[in-house]
Amino acid sequence: MQIVTARLQLDGLQREDAAALFAYRADPQVARWQGWRPASAADAERFIELQRGVALDTAGTWWQRAIRLRDSGALIGDLGLHFVDEATVELGISVAPAHQRRGYAREALEVMLDFVFGGLHKHRVTASLDPRNAACARLLESLGMRREGHFRESVRSGEGWVDDLVLAILEREWLAAPAAEEG
Ligand SMILES: CC(C)(COP(=O)(O)OP(=O)(O)OC[C@H]1O[C@@H](n2cnc3c(N)ncnc32)[C@H](O)[C@@H]1OP(=O)(O)O)[C@@H](O)C(=O)NCCC(=O)NCCS
């Protein structure tokens, strides 16, 4: 399945993406805030292989999408949908540092929220992040997601126990929000 926006193409990760995926996912600027950190390109390849068997909208699974530049096809990030149950989806996203602050994460999440709510008719989308991750918190709030919970030292990370900030948005809130400005 492929989704395109003005500048991006979201589709399945391919074996040949392993080196690029490893390069940015192992970058400390990205890995610090993510649960999965590949130790090698082979690790990234295994991750991609595992994704092959994941069908869209399967409860209990993460369904990962590649974020590519539409003009070159270059992999610049990835986005995950965790189908928590039949009504709730959790989001995750990473953009390679070299491509950050150009509006790509927002562009990818806007079209994915349209798909999750308008296409799959999910009831609620959540995100869980380290409250020190100001970039992601601002990104999600700029999309209309609301801070719903701050859990003290509830997540074990490479740094030990860290806090967890949960944001969320409902289908009716997203569908009622004014459509994003075209690129
Ligand atoms: C968070 C992340 C995905 C943002 O990606 P991005 O493509 O740079 O984000 P965008 O350019 O679309 O930014 C959209 C908005 O998010 C906020 N934002 C993004 N990066 C920010 C930063 N470094 N500092 C403050 N706000 C930031 C701003 O509100 C920005 O809007 P603006 O540029 O108009 O001010 C990226 O920094 C990343 O991959 N970080 C590492 C992994 C991670 O933290 N993932 C999220 C865990 S849930």
py3Dmol code that shows the C-alpha trace and the ligand (Angstrom):
import py3Dmol

protein = """\
ATOM      1  CA  MET A   1       0.000   0.000   0.000  1.00  0.00           C
ATOM      2  CA  GLN A   2       1.388   3.436  -0.957  1.00  0.00           C
ATOM      3  CA  ILE A   3       0.260   6.883   0.201  1.00  0.00           C
ATOM      4  CA  VAL A   4       1.653  10.025  -1.449  1.00  0.00           C
ATOM      5  CA  THR A   5       1.676  13.678  -0.385  1.00  0.00           C
ATOM      6  CA  ALA A   6       3.001  16.819  -2.080  1.00  0.00           C
ATOM      7  CA  ARG A   7       6.622  15.863  -1.247  1.00  0.00           C
ATOM      8  CA  LEU A   8       6.528  12.350   0.242  1.00  0.00           C
ATOM      9  CA  GLN A   9       5.730   8.738  -0.550  1.00  0.00           C
ATOM     10  CA  LEU A  10       4.825   6.360   2.299  1.00  0.00           C
ATOM     11  CA  ASP A  11       5.152   2.665   1.486  1.00  0.00           C
ATOM     12  CA  GLY A  12       6.626  -0.644   2.709  1.00  0.00           C
ATOM     13  CA  LEU A  13      10.254  -0.918   3.826  1.00  0.00           C
ATOM     14  CA  GLN A  14      12.374  -2.894   1.341  1.00  0.00           C
ATOM     15  CA  ARG A  15      15.501  -5.011   1.932  1.00  0.00           C
ATOM     16  CA  GLU A  16      17.596  -2.382   0.098  1.00  0.00           C
ATOM     17  CA  ASP A  17      16.514   0.200   2.690  1.00  0.00           C
ATOM     18  CA  ALA A  18      18.489  -1.571   5.456  1.00  0.00           C
ATOM     19  CA  ALA A  19      21.644   0.564   5.251  1.00  0.00           C
ATOM     20  CA  ALA A  20      19.742   3.878   5.255  1.00  0.00           C
ATOM     21  CA  LEU A  21      17.408   2.688   8.034  1.00  0.00           C
ATOM     22  CA  PHE A  22      20.390   1.639  10.152  1.00  0.00           C
ATOM     23  CA  ALA A  23      22.193   4.941   9.486  1.00  0.00           C
ATOM     24  CA  TYR A  24      19.533   7.184  11.021  1.00  0.00           C
ATOM     25  CA  ARG A  25      17.949   4.788  13.519  1.00  0.00           C
ATOM     26  CA  ALA A  26      21.378   4.188  15.101  1.00  0.00           C
ATOM     27  CA  ASP A  27      22.085   7.939  15.204  1.00  0.00           C
ATOM     28  CA  PRO A  28      22.042   8.981  18.918  1.00  0.00           C
ATOM     29  CA  GLN A  29      19.799  11.984  18.088  1.00  0.00           C
ATOM     30  CA  VAL A  30      17.130   9.493  16.960  1.00  0.00           C
ATOM     31  CA  ALA A  31      17.949   6.385  19.033  1.00  0.00           C
ATOM     32  CA  ARG A  32      17.736   8.344  22.299  1.00  0.00           C
ATOM     33  CA  TRP A  33      13.992   8.703  21.842  1.00  0.00           C
ATOM     34  CA  GLN A  34      13.169   5.357  20.265  1.00  0.00           C
ATOM     35  CA  GLY A  35      12.685   1.888  21.787  1.00  0.00           C
ATOM     36  CA  TRP A  36      14.376   0.088  18.887  1.00  0.00           C
ATOM     37  CA  ARG A  37      18.027   0.816  18.064  1.00  0.00           C
ATOM     38  CA  PRO A  38      19.608  -1.403  15.375  1.00  0.00           C
ATOM     39  CA  ALA A  39      23.142  -2.612  16.193  1.00  0.00           C
ATOM     40  CA  SER A  40      23.944  -3.202  12.515  1.00  0.00           C
ATOM     41  CA  ALA A  41      22.559  -3.051   8.977  1.00  0.00           C
ATOM     42  CA  ALA A  42      21.856  -6.773   9.369  1.00  0.00           C
ATOM     43  CA  ASP A  43      19.652  -5.923  12.373  1.00  0.00           C
ATOM     44  CA  ALA A  44      17.796  -3.397  10.212  1.00  0.00           C
ATOM     45  CA  GLU A  45      17.386  -6.028   7.499  1.00  0.00           C
ATOM     46  CA  ARG A  46      15.887  -8.463  10.029  1.00  0.00           C
ATOM     47  CA  PHE A  47      13.460  -5.750  11.150  1.00  0.00           C
ATOM     48  CA  ILE A  48      12.391  -5.223   7.524  1.00  0.00           C
ATOM     49  CA  GLU A  49      11.989  -8.988   6.987  1.00  0.00           C
ATOM     50  CA  LEU A  50       9.763  -9.246  10.069  1.00  0.00           C
ATOM     51  CA  GLN A  51       7.625  -6.398   8.748  1.00  0.00           C
ATOM     52  CA  ARG A  52       6.888  -8.352   5.564  1.00  0.00           C
ATOM     53  CA  GLY A  53       4.546 -10.638   7.484  1.00  0.00           C
ATOM     54  CA  VAL A  54       2.589  -7.819   9.165  1.00  0.00           C
ATOM     55  CA  ALA A  55      -0.844  -7.170   7.641  1.00  0.00           C
ATOM     56  CA  LEU A  56      -2.502  -3.784   7.983  1.00  0.00           C
ATOM     57  CA  ASP A  57      -4.853  -3.302  10.958  1.00  0.00           C
ATOM     58  CA  THR A  58      -3.830  -6.461  12.868  1.00  0.00           C
ATOM     59  CA  ALA A  59      -4.379  -5.969  16.610  1.00  0.00           C
ATOM     60  CA  GLY A  60      -1.187  -6.198  18.673  1.00  0.00           C
ATOM     61  CA  THR A  61       1.154  -5.400  15.767  1.00  0.00           C
ATOM     62  CA  TRP A  62       3.299  -2.478  14.651  1.00  0.00           C
ATOM     63  CA  TRP A  63       2.822  -1.679  10.955  1.00  0.00           C
ATOM     64  CA  GLN A  64       5.831   0.287   9.740  1.00  0.00           C
ATOM     65  CA  ARG A  65       5.938   2.631   6.754  1.00  0.00           C
ATOM     66  CA  ALA A  66       8.949   4.043   4.944  1.00  0.00           C
ATOM     67  CA  ILE A  67       8.950   7.837   4.507  1.00  0.00           C
ATOM     68  CA  ARG A  68      10.555   8.609   1.132  1.00  0.00           C
ATOM     69  CA  LEU A  69      11.159  11.788  -0.843  1.00  0.00           C
ATOM     70  CA  ARG A  70       8.748  11.596  -3.753  1.00  0.00           C
ATOM     71  CA  ASP A  71      11.180  12.971  -6.315  1.00  0.00           C
ATOM     72  CA  SER A  72      14.233  10.781  -5.493  1.00  0.00           C
ATOM     73  CA  GLY A  73      12.689   7.850  -3.596  1.00  0.00           C
ATOM     74  CA  ALA A  74      15.324   8.379  -0.871  1.00  0.00           C
ATOM     75  CA  LEU A  75      14.410   6.924   2.549  1.00  0.00           C
ATOM     76  CA  ILE A  76      14.396   9.848   5.024  1.00  0.00           C
ATOM     77  CA  GLY A  77      12.466   8.298   7.895  1.00  0.00           C
ATOM     78  CA  ASP A  78       9.879   5.793   9.053  1.00  0.00           C
ATOM     79  CA  LEU A  79       6.508   5.864  10.744  1.00  0.00           C
ATOM     80  CA  GLY A  80       4.828   3.145  12.771  1.00  0.00           C
ATOM     81  CA  LEU A  81       1.179   2.406  13.540  1.00  0.00           C
ATOM     82  CA  HIS A  82       0.675   0.148  16.562  1.00  0.00           C
ATOM     83  CA  PHE A  83      -2.817  -1.370  16.333  1.00  0.00           C
ATOM     84  CA  VAL A  84      -3.448  -1.563  20.076  1.00  0.00           C
ATOM     85  CA  ASP A  85      -6.981  -2.956  19.581  1.00  0.00           C
ATOM     86  CA  GLU A  86      -9.800  -2.581  17.053  1.00  0.00           C
ATOM     87  CA  ALA A  87     -10.425   1.068  18.073  1.00  0.00           C
ATOM     88  CA  THR A  88      -7.040   2.494  19.124  1.00  0.00           C
ATOM     89  CA  VAL A  89      -3.809   3.170  17.237  1.00  0.00           C
ATOM     90  CA  GLU A  90      -0.486   4.309  18.728  1.00  0.00           C
ATOM     91  CA  LEU A  91       1.879   6.386  16.569  1.00  0.00           C
ATOM     92  CA  GLY A  92       5.675   6.422  16.304  1.00  0.00           C
ATOM     93  CA  ILE A  93       7.879   8.352  13.878  1.00  0.00           C
ATOM     94  CA  SER A  94      11.534   9.020  13.086  1.00  0.00           C
ATOM     95  CA  VAL A  95      13.047  11.433  10.562  1.00  0.00           C
ATOM     96  CA  ALA A  96      16.763  11.323   9.712  1.00  0.00           C
ATOM     97  CA  PRO A  97      18.550  14.326  11.318  1.00  0.00           C
ATOM     98  CA  ALA A  98      19.703  15.574   7.881  1.00  0.00           C
ATOM     99  CA  HIS A  99      16.056  15.974   6.843  1.00  0.00           C
ATOM    100  CA  GLN A 100      14.580  17.359  10.062  1.00  0.00           C
ATOM    101  CA  ARG A 101      12.833  20.723  10.477  1.00  0.00           C
ATOM    102  CA  ARG A 102      11.501  20.773   6.918  1.00  0.00           C
ATOM    103  CA  GLY A 103       7.940  19.826   7.793  1.00  0.00           C
ATOM    104  CA  TYR A 104       8.297  16.194   6.669  1.00  0.00           C
ATOM    105  CA  ALA A 105       7.110  14.618   9.934  1.00  0.00           C
ATOM    106  CA  ARG A 106       4.065  16.843  10.006  1.00  0.00           C
ATOM    107  CA  GLU A 107       3.296  16.139   6.330  1.00  0.00           C
ATOM    108  CA  ALA A 108       3.605  12.366   6.900  1.00  0.00           C
ATOM    109  CA  LEU A 109       1.528  12.364  10.098  1.00  0.00           C
ATOM    110  CA  GLU A 110      -1.242  14.511   8.604  1.00  0.00           C
ATOM    111  CA  VAL A 111      -1.844  12.097   5.739  1.00  0.00           C
ATOM    112  CA  MET A 112      -1.538   9.089   8.090  1.00  0.00           C
ATOM    113  CA  LEU A 113      -4.083  10.562  10.535  1.00  0.00           C
ATOM    114  CA  ASP A 114      -6.443  11.125   7.593  1.00  0.00           C
ATOM    115  CA  PHE A 115      -5.970   7.457   6.694  1.00  0.00           C
ATOM    116  CA  VAL A 116      -6.332   6.092  10.269  1.00  0.00           C
ATOM    117  CA  PHE A 117      -9.470   8.145  10.986  1.00  0.00           C
ATOM    118  CA  GLY A 118     -11.021   8.746   7.527  1.00  0.00           C
ATOM    119  CA  GLY A 119      -9.949   5.395   6.047  1.00  0.00           C
ATOM    120  CA  LEU A 120      -9.808   2.894   8.908  1.00  0.00           C
ATOM    121  CA  HIS A 121     -12.371   4.747  11.070  1.00  0.00           C
ATOM    122  CA  LYS A 122     -10.366   4.292  14.237  1.00  0.00           C
ATOM    123  CA  HIS A 123     -11.738   5.969  17.380  1.00  0.00           C
ATOM    124  CA  ARG A 124      -8.531   7.191  19.028  1.00  0.00           C
ATOM    125  CA  VAL A 125      -4.843   7.779  18.210  1.00  0.00           C
ATOM    126  CA  THR A 126      -2.234   8.010  20.960  1.00  0.00           C
ATOM    127  CA  ALA A 127       1.514   8.605  21.235  1.00  0.00           C
ATOM    128  CA  SER A 128       3.862   7.848  24.097  1.00  0.00           C
ATOM    129  CA  LEU A 129       7.096   9.778  24.424  1.00  0.00           C
ATOM    130  CA  ASP A 130       9.728  10.962  26.854  1.00  0.00           C
ATOM    131  CA  PRO A 131       8.537  14.373  28.120  1.00  0.00           C
ATOM    132  CA  ARG A 132      12.061  15.724  27.535  1.00  0.00           C
ATOM    133  CA  ASN A 133      11.496  15.180  23.791  1.00  0.00           C
ATOM    134  CA  ALA A 134      10.264  18.733  23.154  1.00  0.00           C
ATOM    135  CA  ALA A 135      10.505  18.378  19.360  1.00  0.00           C
ATOM    136  CA  CYS A 136       8.074  15.489  19.244  1.00  0.00           C
ATOM    137  CA  ALA A 137       5.729  16.941  21.855  1.00  0.00           C
ATOM    138  CA  ARG A 138       5.476  20.196  19.873  1.00  0.00           C
ATOM    139  CA  LEU A 139       4.977  18.292  16.627  1.00  0.00           C
ATOM    140  CA  LEU A 140       2.102  16.218  18.034  1.00  0.00           C
ATOM    141  CA  GLU A 141       0.467  19.215  19.757  1.00  0.00           C
ATOM    142  CA  SER A 142       0.722  21.155  16.473  1.00  0.00           C
ATOM    143  CA  LEU A 143      -1.403  18.368  14.966  1.00  0.00           C
ATOM    144  CA  GLY A 144      -4.081  18.831  17.637  1.00  0.00           C
ATOM    145  CA  MET A 145      -3.043  15.981  19.960  1.00  0.00           C
ATOM    146  CA  ARG A 146      -3.725  16.694  23.629  1.00  0.00           C
ATOM    147  CA  ARG A 147      -1.510  15.852  26.637  1.00  0.00           C
ATOM    148  CA  GLU A 148      -3.482  13.279  28.630  1.00  0.00           C
ATOM    149  CA  GLY A 149      -0.997  11.742  31.064  1.00  0.00           C
ATOM    150  CA  HIS A 150       2.487  12.092  32.520  1.00  0.00           C
ATOM    151  CA  PHE A 151       3.687   8.894  34.177  1.00  0.00           C
ATOM    152  CA  ARG A 152       6.691   9.165  36.446  1.00  0.00           C
ATOM    153  CA  GLU A 153       9.575   6.711  35.780  1.00  0.00           C
ATOM    154  CA  SER A 154       7.260   4.223  34.090  1.00  0.00           C
ATOM    155  CA  VAL A 155       9.392   3.294  31.077  1.00  0.00           C
ATOM    156  CA  ARG A 156      12.701   1.434  31.197  1.00  0.00           C
ATOM    157  CA  SER A 157      15.125   2.849  28.613  1.00  0.00           C
ATOM    158  CA  GLY A 158      18.865   2.688  27.921  1.00  0.00           C
ATOM    159  CA  GLU A 159      19.173   5.517  30.484  1.00  0.00           C
ATOM    160  CA  GLY A 160      17.261   3.606  33.204  1.00  0.00           C
ATOM    161  CA  TRP A 161      13.704   4.551  34.281  1.00  0.00           C
ATOM    162  CA  VAL A 162      12.277   7.568  32.423  1.00  0.00           C
ATOM    163  CA  ASP A 163       8.944   9.398  32.489  1.00  0.00           C
ATOM    164  CA  ASP A 164       6.266   8.782  29.874  1.00  0.00           C
ATOM    165  CA  LEU A 165       4.079  11.485  28.342  1.00  0.00           C
ATOM    166  CA  VAL A 166       0.919  10.322  26.595  1.00  0.00           C
ATOM    167  CA  LEU A 167      -0.872  12.440  24.011  1.00  0.00           C
ATOM    168  CA  ALA A 168      -4.042  11.543  22.147  1.00  0.00           C
ATOM    169  CA  ILE A 169      -6.675  12.702  19.658  1.00  0.00           C
ATOM    170  CA  LEU A 170     -10.137  11.360  18.819  1.00  0.00           C
ATOM    171  CA  GLU A 171     -11.584  10.703  15.370  1.00  0.00           C
ATOM    172  CA  ARG A 172     -14.238  13.432  15.714  1.00  0.00           C
ATOM    173  CA  GLU A 173     -11.587  15.951  16.829  1.00  0.00           C
ATOM    174  CA  TRP A 174      -9.341  15.227  13.832  1.00  0.00           C
ATOM    175  CA  LEU A 175     -12.221  15.252  11.334  1.00  0.00           C
ATOM    176  CA  ALA A 176     -13.539  18.519  12.821  1.00  0.00           C
ATOM    177  CA  ALA A 177     -10.130  20.230  12.649  1.00  0.00           C
ATOM    178  CA  PRO A 178      -9.593  22.637   9.698  1.00  0.00           C
ATOM    179  CA  ALA A 179      -7.764  20.836   6.846  1.00  0.00           C
ATOM    180  CA  ALA A 180      -4.005  21.494   6.805  1.00  0.00           C
ATOM    181  CA  GLU A 181      -2.760  24.159   4.343  1.00  0.00           C
ATOM    182  CA  GLU A 182      -1.659  22.537   1.037  1.00  0.00           C
ATOM    183  CA  GLY A 183       2.346  22.361   0.842  1.00  0.00           C
TER     184      GLY A 183
END
"""
ligand_1 = """\
48
LIG
C 10.334 14.503 16.227
C 10.723 14.416 14.770
C 10.014 13.202 14.152
C 10.266 15.702 14.043
O 10.508 15.529 12.653
P 10.669 16.786 11.664
O 10.454 16.317 10.270
O 11.927 17.531 11.958
O 9.428 17.697 12.135
P 8.744 18.850 11.267
O 9.782 19.576 10.465
O 7.579 18.287 10.530
O 8.263 19.813 12.437
C 6.919 20.050 12.699
C 6.813 20.812 14.000
O 7.314 20.044 15.071
C 7.973 20.887 15.996
N 9.400 20.576 15.977
C 10.030 19.725 15.140
N 11.341 19.647 15.441
C 11.521 20.475 16.495
C 12.654 20.835 17.286
N 13.861 20.301 17.044
N 12.488 21.707 18.303
C 11.268 22.241 18.565
N 10.149 21.957 17.857
C 10.276 21.080 16.847
C 7.727 22.318 15.530
O 6.487 22.743 16.046
C 7.639 22.095 14.045
O 6.925 23.116 13.437
P 7.756 24.383 12.878
O 8.919 23.838 12.108
O 6.704 25.073 12.026
O 8.175 25.135 14.095
C 12.262 14.292 14.583
O 12.875 15.320 15.342
C 12.813 12.941 15.027
O 12.821 11.967 14.264
N 13.326 12.858 16.280
C 13.970 11.634 16.772
C 13.001 10.478 16.984
C 11.798 10.922 17.807
O 11.898 11.701 18.739
N 10.618 10.371 17.440
C 9.411 10.670 18.119
C 9.155 9.737 19.205
S 7.413 9.613 19.342
"""
view = py3Dmol.view(width=600, height=400)
view.addModel(protein, "pdb")
view.setStyle({"model": 0}, {"cartoon": {"style": "trace"}})
view.addModel(ligand_1, "xyz")
view.setStyle({"model": 1}, {"stick": {}})
view.zoomTo()
view.show()
